[in-house]
C-alpha cells in the first residue's frame, strides 16, 4: 500500500489569475515564487510549492501531487 505523507501541491485553472494570486498571498499567507503569462506558483514560507494556478476558461482542479514515503518503490507508486 502506498503511504502518502502529505499533499504536495494542487494545480488549478482560473480565468481570474490576478485576483486569486492576491487572495492566496493576502488571505492564505502564501508567497508568489514564480509567475509568467499563463502560470503562477505559490509557496509556503519554507519554500514548499503548494498551489499552482494556470490560466483557463473555467475553474478546474487539474491535479493533486502527494509526497509519498521514501520506503515506497517507484514501481509500487507507478
C-alpha positions in Angstrom: 0.0 0.0 0.0 1.3 3.5 -0.9 1.8 5.7 2.2 1.1 9.3 1.5 3.0 11.7 3.8 1.3 14.9 2.8 -0.4 16.8 0.0 2.5 18.4 -2.0 0.5 20.8 -4.2 -2.7 21.3 -6.1 -2.9 22.7 -9.7 -6.0 24.7 -10.6 -7.2 26.6 -13.6 -8.6 30.1 -13.4 -9.7 33.0 -15.6 -9.1 35.4 -12.6 -5.3 34.9 -12.1 -4.6 38.3 -10.5 -7.5 38.1 -8.1 -6.6 34.6 -7.0 -2.9 35.4 -6.6 -3.8 38.3 -4.3 -6.2 36.0 -2.3 -3.6 33.3 -1.7 -1.0 36.0 -0.7 -3.1 38.3 1.4 -5.6 35.9 3.0 -3.9 32.5 3.0 -0.4 33.9 3.5 1.4 32.2 0.6 4.3 33.7 -1.3 4.4 34.1 -5.1 7.5 32.1 -6.1 7.1 32.2 -9.9 4.8 33.9 -12.4 4.7 34.1 -16.1 2.0 34.8 -18.7 0.0 31.6 -18.0 1.0 30.3 -14.6 1.6 31.4 -11.0 3.2 29.2 -8.4 2.6 30.0 -4.7 4.7 28.6 -1.9 4.9 28.4 1.8 7.3 30.5 3.8 9.7 27.4 3.8 9.6 27.4 0.0 7.3 24.4 -0.4 5.2 24.8 -3.5 1.5 24.2 -2.7 -0.7 26.0 -5.2 -0.2 26.2 -9.0 -2.6 28.4 -10.9 -2.8 28.1 -14.6 -4.8 30.3 -17.0 -8.0 28.6 -18.1 -11.5 29.5 -19.2 -13.3 27.9 -16.3 -12.2 26.9 -12.8 -11.0 23.3 -12.6 -8.8 21.1 -10.5 -6.0 19.8 -12.8 -4.1 17.6 -10.5 -3.0 16.8 -7.0 0.5 15.9 -6.1 1.4 13.9 -3.0 4.6 13.3 -1.1 5.0 9.6 -0.5 7.0 7.5 1.9 10.6 7.1 0.8 10.1 3.4 1.5 7.7 3.2 -1.4 9.3 1.8 -4.5 8.9 3.7 -7.8 7.3 0.5 -9.3 4.7 0.5 -6.5 4.0 4.2 -6.9 3.5 3.8 -10.6 
